[in-house]
Amino acid sequence: MARTTVTVEGMTCGHCVAAVKQEVGALPGVTAVEVDLPTGAVTIDSTADLAPDAVAAAVDEAGYAVVP
């Protein structure tokens, strides 16, 4: 099991959190996604390491951006 944490900017409400959880959760191997709205921290549990580009693309698809 692998755990990845990224910071996402632009999330302001529960809908934002749901959108990010849905897109990131659809990545292959993802088993759980937790979002801390006040800090923008998104913690992803997966069966293997995730490619940073794949995570960034999923967050982008939800309408937000990973902080470099």
C-alpha positions as CSV (number, residue, x, y, z in Angstrom):
1,M,0.0,0.0,0.0
2,A,1.2,3.5,-0.8
3,R,0.2,6.9,0.5
4,T,0.5,10.1,-1.4
5,T,-0.3,13.6,-0.2
6,V,-0.6,16.7,-2.4
7,T,-1.8,20.2,-1.8
8,V,-4.6,21.4,-4.0
9,E,-5.5,25.1,-4.4
10,G,-8.9,26.6,-5.2
11,M,-11.2,24.3,-3.2
12,T,-13.7,26.3,-1.1
13,C,-16.6,24.0,-0.4
14,G,-18.0,20.5,-0.1
15,H,-18.7,20.4,-3.8
16,C,-15.1,21.1,-4.5
17,V,-14.1,18.3,-2.2
18,A,-16.5,15.8,-3.8
19,A,-15.2,16.7,-7.3
20,V,-11.6,16.1,-6.3
21,K,-12.4,12.9,-4.5
22,Q,-14.4,11.6,-7.5
23,E,-11.7,12.3,-10.1
24,V,-8.7,11.2,-7.9
25,G,-10.7,8.2,-6.7
26,A,-11.1,7.0,-10.3
27,L,-7.3,6.6,-10.8
28,P,-6.3,2.9,-11.1
29,G,-5.3,1.4,-7.8
30,V,-6.7,4.2,-5.6
31,T,-8.4,2.7,-2.5
32,A,-9.2,5.9,-0.5
33,V,-9.1,9.7,-0.9
34,E,-9.3,12.1,2.1
35,V,-9.5,15.9,1.7
36,D,-8.7,18.5,4.4
37,L,-10.5,21.5,3.0
38,P,-8.9,24.2,5.2
39,T,-5.4,23.2,4.3
40,G,-6.1,21.8,0.8
41,A,-4.3,18.6,1.7
42,V,-5.4,15.6,-0.4
43,T,-4.2,12.2,0.9
44,I,-4.5,9.3,-1.4
45,D,-4.1,5.6,-0.5
46,S,-3.4,3.3,-3.3
47,T,-2.2,-0.3,-4.0
48,A,0.9,1.1,-5.7
49,D,2.8,4.4,-6.1
50,L,0.9,6.9,-8.2
51,A,2.5,8.9,-11.0
52,P,2.5,12.6,-9.9
53,D,1.4,13.6,-13.4
54,A,-1.6,11.3,-13.1
55,V,-2.7,12.8,-9.8
56,A,-2.2,16.3,-11.2
57,A,-4.3,15.5,-14.3
58,A,-7.1,14.1,-12.2
59,V,-7.1,17.2,-10.0
60,D,-7.1,19.4,-13.1
61,E,-10.0,17.4,-14.5
62,A,-11.9,18.3,-11.3
63,G,-11.2,22.0,-12.0
64,Y,-8.4,22.6,-9.5
65,A,-4.6,22.6,-9.4
66,V,-1.9,20.8,-7.5
67,V,0.5,23.2,-5.8
68,P,4.0,22.5,-7.0
